[in-house]
Structures are given as C-alpha cells and as structure tokens.
Amino acid sequence: MAFVGLQIAAHTRAVADLNALQGVGSKEMQDVVKQAESATSNHLKKAKDLANQLSSK
C-alpha cells in the first residue's frame, strides 16, 4: 500500500505542475502539456481506485 500512496502523491504533484504550465509556451508545447495532463490524471485515478480496492480487503 505504501507504493500506491507514493504514486498517488507523485501523480497529484505532476498534475499540479502540468496545470501550472497551461498557457505557457508554444502551441506544440501546450499540446504536449494537455496530453501529459490527461494521461497523468488517468494514472492518478487508477492509483486511487487501486488504493480503495486494497483498503477494502
């Protein structure tokens, strides 16, 4: 469970960092930021779901 908790914290931070980059840089950079934020948010949701599954056992 500790590993999952660390992943939740890391992904939460990454989403915050990516959100801070919105509106900064070229259109190409914004496309990359948008894709990265989407993927990272998805990974965060999966990590939270896994943590819920593990805690209910």
mmCIF file of the N, C-alpha and C atoms, coordinates in Angstrom:
data_MODEL
# 
_entry.id   MODEL 
# 
loop_
_atom_site.group_PDB 
_atom_site.id 
_atom_site.type_symbol 
_atom_site.label_atom_id 
_atom_site.label_alt_id 
_atom_site.label_comp_id 
_atom_site.label_asym_id 
_atom_site.label_entity_id 
_atom_site.label_seq_id 
_atom_site.pdbx_PDB_ins_code 
_atom_site.Cartn_x 
_atom_site.Cartn_y 
_atom_site.Cartn_z 
_atom_site.occupancy 
_atom_site.B_iso_or_equiv 
_atom_site.pdbx_formal_charge 
_atom_site.auth_seq_id 
_atom_site.auth_comp_id 
_atom_site.auth_asym_id 
_atom_site.auth_atom_id 
_atom_site.pdbx_PDB_model_num 
ATOM 1   N N  . MET A 1 1  ? 0.824   -1.196 0.000   1.00 0.00 ? 1  MET A N  1 
ATOM 2   C CA . MET A 1 1  ? 0.000   0.000  0.000   1.00 0.00 ? 1  MET A CA 1 
ATOM 3   C C  . MET A 1 1  ? 0.873   1.267  0.000   1.00 0.00 ? 1  MET A C  1 
ATOM 4   N N  . ALA A 1 2  ? 2.060   1.174  0.584   1.00 0.00 ? 2  ALA A N  1 
ATOM 5   C CA . ALA A 1 2  ? 2.936   2.349  0.636   1.00 0.00 ? 2  ALA A CA 1 
ATOM 6   C C  . ALA A 1 2  ? 3.324   2.812  -0.766  1.00 0.00 ? 2  ALA A C  1 
ATOM 7   N N  . PHE A 1 3  ? 3.611   1.852  -1.650  1.00 0.00 ? 3  PHE A N  1 
ATOM 8   C CA . PHE A 1 3  ? 3.980   2.205  -3.021  1.00 0.00 ? 3  PHE A CA 1 
ATOM 9   C C  . PHE A 1 3  ? 2.839   2.949  -3.714  1.00 0.00 ? 3  PHE A C  1 
ATOM 10  N N  . VAL A 1 4  ? 1.620   2.465  -3.534  1.00 0.00 ? 4  VAL A N  1 
ATOM 11  C CA . VAL A 1 4  ? 0.463   3.103  -4.166  1.00 0.00 ? 4  VAL A CA 1 
ATOM 12  C C  . VAL A 1 4  ? 0.289   4.521  -3.621  1.00 0.00 ? 4  VAL A C  1 
ATOM 13  N N  . GLY A 1 5  ? 0.472   4.687  -2.322  1.00 0.00 ? 5  GLY A N  1 
ATOM 14  C CA . GLY A 1 5  ? 0.378   6.014  -1.715  1.00 0.00 ? 5  GLY A CA 1 
ATOM 15  C C  . GLY A 1 5  ? 1.411   6.977  -2.287  1.00 0.00 ? 5  GLY A C  1 
ATOM 16  N N  . LEU A 1 6  ? 2.606   6.475  -2.496  1.00 0.00 ? 6  LEU A N  1 
ATOM 17  C CA . LEU A 1 6  ? 3.655   7.310  -3.095  1.00 0.00 ? 6  LEU A CA 1 
ATOM 18  C C  . LEU A 1 6  ? 3.301   7.678  -4.529  1.00 0.00 ? 6  LEU A C  1 
ATOM 19  N N  . GLN A 1 7  ? 2.709   6.755  -5.255  1.00 0.00 ? 7  GLN A N  1 
ATOM 20  C CA . GLN A 1 7  ? 2.307   7.039  -6.634  1.00 0.00 ? 7  GLN A CA 1 
ATOM 21  C C  . GLN A 1 7  ? 1.180   8.070  -6.684  1.00 0.00 ? 7  GLN A C  1 
ATOM 22  N N  . ILE A 1 8  ? 0.254   7.983  -5.739  1.00 0.00 ? 8  ILE A N  1 
ATOM 23  C CA . ILE A 1 8  ? -0.817  8.977  -5.667  1.00 0.00 ? 8  ILE A CA 1 
ATOM 24  C C  . ILE A 1 8  ? -0.227  10.361 -5.419  1.00 0.00 ? 8  ILE A C  1 
ATOM 25  N N  . ALA A 1 9  ? 0.697   10.448 -4.481  1.00 0.00 ? 9  ALA A N  1 
ATOM 26  C CA . ALA A 1 9  ? 1.327   11.739 -4.180  1.00 0.00 ? 9  ALA A CA 1 
ATOM 27  C C  . ALA A 1 9  ? 2.101   12.268 -5.383  1.00 0.00 ? 9  ALA A C  1 
ATOM 28  N N  . ALA A 1 10 ? 2.857   11.408 -6.047  1.00 0.00 ? 10 ALA A N  1 
ATOM 29  C CA . ALA A 1 10 ? 3.667   11.832 -7.192  1.00 0.00 ? 10 ALA A CA 1 
ATOM 30  C C  . ALA A 1 10 ? 2.784   12.278 -8.356  1.00 0.00 ? 10 ALA A C  1 
ATOM 31  N N  . HIS A 1 11 ? 1.717   11.549 -8.615  1.00 0.00 ? 11 HIS A N  1 
ATOM 32  C CA . HIS A 1 11 ? 0.832   11.910 -9.717  1.00 0.00 ? 11 HIS A CA 1 
ATOM 33  C C  . HIS A 1 11 ? 0.034   13.179 -9.398  1.00 0.00 ? 11 HIS A C  1 
ATOM 34  N N  . THR A 1 12 ? -0.339  13.352 -8.149  1.00 0.00 ? 12 THR A N  1 
ATOM 35  C CA . THR A 1 12 ? -1.029  14.577 -7.743  1.00 0.00 ? 12 THR A CA 1 
ATOM 36  C C  . THR A 1 12 ? -0.127  15.776 -7.991  1.00 0.00 ? 12 THR A C  1 
ATOM 37  N N  . ARG A 1 13 ? 1.121   15.660 -7.620  1.00 0.00 ? 13 ARG A N  1 
ATOM 38  C CA . ARG A 1 13 ? 2.095   16.740 -7.835  1.00 0.00 ? 13 ARG A CA 1 
ATOM 39  C C  . ARG A 1 13 ? 2.303   16.991 -9.323  1.00 0.00 ? 13 ARG A C  1 
ATOM 40  N N  . ALA A 1 14 ? 2.408   15.911 -10.095 1.00 0.00 ? 14 ALA A N  1 
ATOM 41  C CA . ALA A 1 14 ? 2.628   16.064 -11.534 1.00 0.00 ? 14 ALA A CA 1 
ATOM 42  C C  . ALA A 1 14 ? 1.450   16.771 -12.196 1.00 0.00 ? 14 ALA A C  1 
ATOM 43  N N  . VAL A 1 15 ? 0.222   16.415 -11.811 1.00 0.00 ? 15 VAL A N  1 
ATOM 44  C CA . VAL A 1 15 ? -0.954  17.088 -12.374 1.00 0.00 ? 15 VAL A CA 1 
ATOM 45  C C  . VAL A 1 15 ? -0.916  18.576 -12.031 1.00 0.00 ? 15 VAL A C  1 
ATOM 46  N N  . ALA A 1 16 ? -0.568  18.898 -10.790 1.00 0.00 ? 16 ALA A N  1 
ATOM 47  C CA . ALA A 1 16 ? -0.483  20.304 -10.388 1.00 0.00 ? 16 ALA A CA 1 
ATOM 48  C C  . ALA A 1 16 ? 0.578   21.042 -11.207 1.00 0.00 ? 16 ALA A C  1 
ATOM 49  N N  . ASP A 1 17 ? 1.726   20.414 -11.401 1.00 0.00 ? 17 ASP A N  1 
ATOM 50  C CA . ASP A 1 17 ? 2.791   21.038 -12.198 1.00 0.00 ? 17 ASP A CA 1 
ATOM 51  C C  . ASP A 1 17 ? 2.346   21.247 -13.643 1.00 0.00 ? 17 ASP A C  1 
ATOM 52  N N  . LEU A 1 18 ? 1.685   20.253 -14.208 1.00 0.00 ? 18 LEU A N  1 
ATOM 53  C CA . LEU A 1 18 ? 1.212   20.377 -15.588 1.00 0.00 ? 18 LEU A CA 1 
ATOM 54  C C  . LEU A 1 18 ? 0.141   21.456 -15.708 1.00 0.00 ? 18 LEU A C  1 
ATOM 55  N N  . ASN A 1 19 ? -0.738  21.546 -14.724 1.00 0.00 ? 19 ASN A N  1 
ATOM 56  C CA . ASN A 1 19 ? -1.744  22.605 -14.738 1.00 0.00 ? 19 ASN A CA 1 
ATOM 57  C C  . ASN A 1 19 ? -1.095  23.983 -14.675 1.00 0.00 ? 19 ASN A C  1 
ATOM 58  N N  . ALA A 1 20 ? 0.011   24.095 -13.954 1.00 0.00 ? 20 ALA A N  1 
ATOM 59  C CA . ALA A 1 20 ? 0.720   25.369 -13.855 1.00 0.00 ? 20 ALA A CA 1 
ATOM 60  C C  . ALA A 1 20 ? 1.341   25.770 -15.200 1.00 0.00 ? 20 ALA A C  1 
ATOM 61  N N  . LEU A 1 21 ? 1.570   24.796 -16.063 1.00 0.00 ? 21 LEU A N  1 
ATOM 62  C CA . LEU A 1 21 ? 2.169   25.070 -17.372 1.00 0.00 ? 21 LEU A CA 1 
ATOM 63  C C  . LEU A 1 21 ? 1.143   25.428 -18.438 1.00 0.00 ? 21 LEU A C  1 
ATOM 64  N N  . GLN A 1 22 ? -0.129  25.349 -18.117 1.00 0.00 ? 22 GLN A N  1 
ATOM 65  C CA . GLN A 1 22 ? -1.145  25.695 -19.107 1.00 0.00 ? 22 GLN A CA 1 
ATOM 66  C C  . GLN A 1 22 ? -1.011  27.165 -19.469 1.00 0.00 ? 22 GLN A C  1 
ATOM 67  N N  . GLY A 1 23 ? -1.016  27.425 -20.761 1.00 0.00 ? 23 GLY A N  1 
ATOM 68  C CA . GLY A 1 23 ? -0.902  28.796 -21.243 1.00 0.00 ? 23 GLY A CA 1 
ATOM 69  C C  . GLY A 1 23 ? 0.523   29.288 -21.391 1.00 0.00 ? 23 GLY A C  1 
ATOM 70  N N  . VAL A 1 24 ? 1.499   28.417 -21.117 1.00 0.00 ? 24 VAL A N  1 
ATOM 71  C CA . VAL A 1 24 ? 2.906   28.802 -21.211 1.00 0.00 ? 24 VAL A CA 1 
ATOM 72  C C  . VAL A 1 24 ? 3.520   28.089 -22.414 1.00 0.00 ? 24 VAL A C  1 
ATOM 73  N N  . GLY A 1 25 ? 4.236   28.834 -23.226 1.00 0.00 ? 25 GLY A N  1 
ATOM 74  C CA . GLY A 1 25 ? 4.950   28.229 -24.336 1.00 0.00 ? 25 GLY A CA 1 
ATOM 75  C C  . GLY A 1 25 ? 4.149   28.167 -25.618 1.00 0.00 ? 25 GLY A C  1 
ATOM 76  N N  . SER A 1 26 ? 4.727   27.486 -26.570 1.00 0.00 ? 26 SER A N  1 
ATOM 77  C CA . SER A 1 26 ? 4.164   27.398 -27.918 1.00 0.00 ? 26 SER A CA 1 
ATOM 78  C C  . SER A 1 26 ? 2.928   26.501 -27.951 1.00 0.00 ? 26 SER A C  1 
ATOM 79  N N  . LYS A 1 27 ? 2.244   26.524 -29.085 1.00 0.00 ? 27 LYS A N  1 
ATOM 80  C CA . LYS A 1 27 ? 1.086   25.653 -29.271 1.00 0.00 ? 27 LYS A CA 1 
ATOM 81  C C  . LYS A 1 27 ? 1.506   24.190 -29.172 1.00 0.00 ? 27 LYS A C  1 
ATOM 82  N N  . GLU A 1 28 ? 2.647   23.859 -29.732 1.00 0.00 ? 28 GLU A N  1 
ATOM 83  C CA . GLU A 1 28 ? 3.138   22.488 -29.669 1.00 0.00 ? 28 GLU A CA 1 
ATOM 84  C C  . GLU A 1 28 ? 3.374   22.061 -28.223 1.00 0.00 ? 28 GLU A C  1 
ATOM 85  N N  . MET A 1 29 ? 3.960   22.960 -27.436 1.00 0.00 ? 29 MET A N  1 
ATOM 86  C CA . MET A 1 29 ? 4.185   22.643 -26.028 1.00 0.00 ? 29 MET A CA 1 
ATOM 87  C C  . MET A 1 29 ? 2.844   22.466 -25.308 1.00 0.00 ? 29 MET A C  1 
ATOM 88  N N  . GLN A 1 30 ? 1.895   23.314 -25.623 1.00 0.00 ? 30 GLN A N  1 
ATOM 89  C CA . GLN A 1 30 ? 0.580   23.211 -24.990 1.00 0.00 ? 30 GLN A CA 1 
ATOM 90  C C  . GLN A 1 30 ? -0.101  21.889 -25.336 1.00 0.00 ? 30 GLN A C  1 
ATOM 91  N N  . ASP A 1 31 ? 0.089   21.414 -26.555 1.00 0.00 ? 31 ASP A N  1 
ATOM 92  C CA . ASP A 1 31 ? -0.454  20.119 -26.945 1.00 0.00 ? 31 ASP A CA 1 
ATOM 93  C C  . ASP A 1 31 ? 0.157   19.003 -26.103 1.00 0.00 ? 31 ASP A C  1 
ATOM 94  N N  . VAL A 1 32 ? 1.452   19.068 -25.899 1.00 0.00 ? 32 VAL A N  1 
ATOM 95  C CA . VAL A 1 32 ? 2.147   18.063 -25.091 1.00 0.00 ? 32 VAL A CA 1 
ATOM 96  C C  . VAL A 1 32 ? 1.678   18.144 -23.637 1.00 0.00 ? 32 VAL A C  1 
ATOM 97  N N  . VAL A 1 33 ? 1.568   19.354 -23.103 1.00 0.00 ? 33 VAL A N  1 
ATOM 98  C CA . VAL A 1 33 ? 1.114   19.544 -21.722 1.00 0.00 ? 33 VAL A CA 1 
ATOM 99  C C  . VAL A 1 33 ? -0.296  18.975 -21.549 1.00 0.00 ? 33 VAL A C  1 
ATOM 100 N N  . LYS A 1 34 ? -1.154  19.247 -22.510 1.00 0.00 ? 34 LYS A N  1 
ATOM 101 C CA . LYS A 1 34 ? -2.539  18.766 -22.435 1.00 0.00 ? 34 LYS A CA 1 
ATOM 102 C C  . LYS A 1 34 ? -2.592  17.239 -22.444 1.00 0.00 ? 34 LYS A C  1 
ATOM 103 N N  . GLN A 1 35 ? -1.822  16.622 -23.337 1.00 0.00 ? 35 GLN A N  1 
ATOM 104 C CA . GLN A 1 35 ? -1.787  15.158 -23.402 1.00 0.00 ? 35 GLN A CA 1 
ATOM 105 C C  . GLN A 1 35 ? -1.198  14.562 -22.127 1.00 0.00 ? 35 GLN A C  1 
ATOM 106 N N  . ALA A 1 36 ? -0.137  15.175 -21.632 1.00 0.00 ? 36 ALA A N  1 
ATOM 107 C CA . ALA A 1 36 ? 0.501   14.677 -20.412 1.00 0.00 ? 36 ALA A CA 1 
ATOM 108 C C  . ALA A 1 36 ? -0.423  14.816 -19.209 1.00 0.00 ? 36 ALA A C  1 
ATOM 109 N N  . GLU A 1 37 ? -1.143  15.925 -19.139 1.00 0.00 ? 37 GLU A N  1 
ATOM 110 C CA . GLU A 1 37 ? -2.069  16.127 -18.017 1.00 0.00 ? 37 GLU A CA 1 
ATOM 111 C C  . GLU A 1 37 ? -3.191  15.093 -18.063 1.00 0.00 ? 37 GLU A C  1 
ATOM 112 N N  . SER A 1 38 ? -3.688  14.812 -19.241 1.00 0.00 ? 38 SER A N  1 
ATOM 113 C CA . SER A 1 38 ? -4.751  13.821 -19.400 1.00 0.00 ? 38 SER A CA 1 
ATOM 114 C C  . SER A 1 38 ? -4.265  12.430 -18.978 1.00 0.00 ? 38 SER A C  1 
ATOM 115 N N  . ALA A 1 39 ? -3.106  12.033 -19.460 1.00 0.00 ? 39 ALA A N  1 
ATOM 116 C CA . ALA A 1 39 ? -2.557  10.718 -19.123 1.00 0.00 ? 39 ALA A CA 1 
ATOM 117 C C  . ALA A 1 39 ? -2.249  10.615 -17.629 1.00 0.00 ? 39 ALA A C  1 
ATOM 118 N N  . THR A 1 40 ? -1.667  11.665 -17.070 1.00 0.00 ? 40 THR A N  1 
ATOM 119 C CA . THR A 1 40 ? -1.309  11.650 -15.653 1.00 0.00 ? 40 THR A CA 1 
ATOM 120 C C  . THR A 1 40 ? -2.551  11.624 -14.772 1.00 0.00 ? 40 THR A C  1 
ATOM 121 N N  . SER A 1 41 ? -3.574  12.364 -15.151 1.00 0.00 ? 41 SER A N  1 
ATOM 122 C CA . SER A 1 41 ? -4.832  12.339 -14.397 1.00 0.00 ? 41 SER A CA 1 
ATOM 123 C C  . SER A 1 41 ? -5.466  10.956 -14.441 1.00 0.00 ? 41 SER A C  1 
ATOM 124 N N  . ASN A 1 42 ? -5.371  10.302 -15.594 1.00 0.00 ? 42 ASN A N  1 
ATOM 125 C CA . ASN A 1 42 ? -5.893  8.946  -15.725 1.00 0.00 ? 42 ASN A CA 1 
ATOM 126 C C  . ASN A 1 42 ? -5.123  7.984  -14.815 1.00 0.00 ? 42 ASN A C  1 
ATOM 127 N N  . HIS A 1 43 ? -3.808  8.098  -14.806 1.00 0.00 ? 43 HIS A N  1 
ATOM 128 C CA . HIS A 1 43 ? -2.988  7.250  -13.933 1.00 0.00 ? 43 HIS A CA 1 
ATOM 129 C C  . HIS A 1 43 ? -3.314  7.519  -12.459 1.00 0.00 ? 43 HIS A C  1 
ATOM 130 N N  . LEU A 1 44 ? -3.531  8.778  -12.114 1.00 0.00 ? 44 LEU A N  1 
ATOM 131 C CA . LEU A 1 44 ? -3.883  9.140  -10.741 1.00 0.00 ? 44 LEU A CA 1 
ATOM 132 C C  . LEU A 1 44 ? -5.195  8.483  -10.342 1.00 0.00 ? 44 LEU A C  1 
ATOM 133 N N  . LYS A 1 45 ? -6.181  8.528  -11.221 1.00 0.00 ? 45 LYS A N  1 
ATOM 134 C CA . LYS A 1 45 ? -7.471  7.909  -10.927 1.00 0.00 ? 45 LYS A CA 1 
ATOM 135 C C  . LYS A 1 45 ? -7.306  6.407  -10.714 1.00 0.00 ? 45 LYS A C  1 
ATOM 136 N N  . LYS A 1 46 ? -6.503  5.761  -11.571 1.00 0.00 ? 46 LYS A N  1 
ATOM 137 C CA . LYS A 1 46 ? -6.276  4.325  -11.433 1.00 0.00 ? 46 LYS A CA 1 
ATOM 138 C C  . LYS A 1 46 ? -5.571  4.008  -10.111 1.00 0.00 ? 46 LYS A C  1 
ATOM 139 N N  . ALA A 1 47 ? -4.623  4.826  -9.718  1.00 0.00 ? 47 ALA A N  1 
ATOM 140 C CA . ALA A 1 47 ? -3.917  4.612  -8.455  1.00 0.00 ? 47 ALA A CA 1 
ATOM 141 C C  . ALA A 1 47 ? -4.871  4.771  -7.273  1.00 0.00 ? 47 ALA A C  1 
ATOM 142 N N  . LYS A 1 48 ? -5.745  5.767  -7.335  1.00 0.00 ? 48 LYS A N  1 
ATOM 143 C CA . LYS A 1 48 ? -6.720  5.960  -6.264  1.00 0.00 ? 48 LYS A CA 1 
ATOM 144 C C  . LYS A 1 48 ? -7.706  4.792  -6.205  1.00 0.00 ? 48 LYS A C  1 
ATOM 145 N N  . ASP A 1 49 ? -8.133  4.319  -7.362  1.00 0.00 ? 49 ASP A N  1 
ATOM 146 C CA . ASP A 1 49 ? -9.031  3.161  -7.407  1.00 0.00 ? 49 ASP A CA 1 
ATOM 147 C C  . ASP A 1 49 ? -8.356  1.933  -6.803  1.00 0.00 ? 49 ASP A C  1 
ATOM 148 N N  . LEU A 1 50 ? -7.099  1.735  -7.145  1.00 0.00 ? 50 LEU A N  1 
ATOM 149 C CA . LEU A 1 50 ? -6.344  0.600  -6.597  1.00 0.00 ? 50 LEU A CA 1 
ATOM 150 C C  . LEU A 1 50 ? -6.211  0.733  -5.084  1.00 0.00 ? 50 LEU A C  1 
ATOM 151 N N  . ALA A 1 51 ? -5.932  1.917  -4.599  1.00 0.00 ? 51 ALA A N  1 
ATOM 152 C CA . ALA A 1 51 ? -5.808  2.136  -3.156  1.00 0.00 ? 51 ALA A CA 1 
ATOM 153 C C  . ALA A 1 51 ? -7.132  1.803  -2.448  1.00 0.00 ? 51 ALA A C  1 
ATOM 154 N N  . ASN A 1 52 ? -8.236  2.189  -3.062  1.00 0.00 ? 52 ASN A N  1 
ATOM 155 C CA . ASN A 1 52 ? -9.550  1.863  -2.483  1.00 0.00 ? 52 ASN A CA 1 
ATOM 156 C C  . ASN A 1 52 ? -9.787  0.376  -2.458  1.00 0.00 ? 52 ASN A C  1 
ATOM 157 N N  . GLN A 1 53 ? -9.393  -0.308 -3.524  1.00 0.00 ? 53 GLN A N  1 
ATOM 158 C CA . GLN A 1 53 ? -9.555  -1.770 -3.577  1.00 0.00 ? 53 GLN A CA 1 
ATOM 159 C C  . GLN A 1 53 ? -8.709  -2.444 -2.509  1.00 0.00 ? 53 GLN A C  1 
ATOM 160 N N  . LEU A 1 54 ? -7.471  -1.994 -2.346  1.00 0.00 ? 54 LEU A N  1 
ATOM 161 C CA . LEU A 1 54 ? -6.578  -2.591 -1.363  1.00 0.00 ? 54 LEU A CA 1 
ATOM 162 C C  . LEU A 1 54 ? -7.034  -2.331 0.066   1.00 0.00 ? 54 LEU A C  1 
ATOM 163 N N  . SER A 1 55 ? -7.593  -1.159 0.299   1.00 0.00 ? 55 SER A N  1 
ATOM 164 C CA . SER A 1 55 ? -8.017  -0.829 1.669   1.00 0.00 ? 55 SER A CA 1 
ATOM 165 C C  . SER A 1 55 ? -9.313  -1.541 2.051   1.00 0.00 ? 55 SER A C  1 
ATOM 166 N N  . SER A 1 56 ? -10.077 -1.999 1.065   1.00 0.00 ? 56 SER A N  1 
ATOM 167 C CA . SER A 1 56 ? -11.336 -2.673 1.380   1.00 0.00 ? 56 SER A CA 1 
ATOM 168 C C  . SER A 1 56 ? -11.150 -4.168 1.614   1.00 0.00 ? 56 SER A C  1 
ATOM 169 N N  . LYS A 1 57 ? -9.933  -4.655 1.452   1.00 0.00 ? 57 LYS A N  1 
ATOM 170 C CA . LYS A 1 57 ? -9.672  -6.096 1.659   1.00 0.00 ? 57 LYS A CA 1 
ATOM 171 C C  . LYS A 1 57 ? -9.224  -6.365 3.059   1.00 0.00 ? 57 LYS A C  1 
# 
